[in-house]
């Protein structure tokens, strides 16, 4: 998938645990874990806003676009 989630990077920079972020944002640990591992299919803007407020960052610090190279590595 060409969208990379760098939530773990921002959490490490802010020295914040997943459980602390969960409390601040009001999301379950399970939902944040799904987002952190890049398994989420979507994110609400309100959730993204809450995460950015808690981590004092911009959406681009969390989400990154890497174009698909078109090369299938699963041959």
PyMOL commands that set and color helices and strands:
alter all, ss='L'
color gray80, all
select helices_A, chain A and resi 7-13+18-25+29-36+45-55+59-62
alter helices_A, ss='H'
color red, helices_A
select strands_A, chain A and resi 3-5+63-65
alter strands_A, ss='S'
color yellow, strands_A
deselect
rebuild
show_as cartoon
